[in-house]
């Protein structure tokens, strides 16, 4: 994702296909990815508060390890894109989730959807 597209997403605010989270909790990320897969796809942007303010990612887990955890705990397998960007000098993680083709998807044997 290029910087211009990311800025556009940030300006839209949260909605059915866009979720902001300030912190990185693998279970929360996994549930959101699963819900997006089951609900038409979307973007999860980590390091942003609910008002769209950039906080930056601070985490004990690095992005490749988070990606590995998500791949291992989602069923069936899905292609989800994980990417780090810098916004206002702070790291922000962008998770792009396509609309799932093999619905329903589960995360750790639980099914989630976006409402």
Number of C-alpha atoms within 10 A of each C-alpha: 12 7 11 9 10 15 11 10 16 19 12 10 14 18 12 13 14 17 22 22 19 19 18 19 14 15 14 12 21 22 21 22 30 30 25 27 27 22 20 16 21 21 22 23 28 25 24 23 17 12 11 19 14 21 18 21 21 15 11 8 11 11 15 11 11 17 18 10 14 23 17 13 16 20 19 15 14 19 11 17 13 16 14 15 15 13 17 9 9 13 18 23 21 19 22 20 23 19 17 21 12 12 14 17 24 22 22 15 10 12 16 20 17 17 7
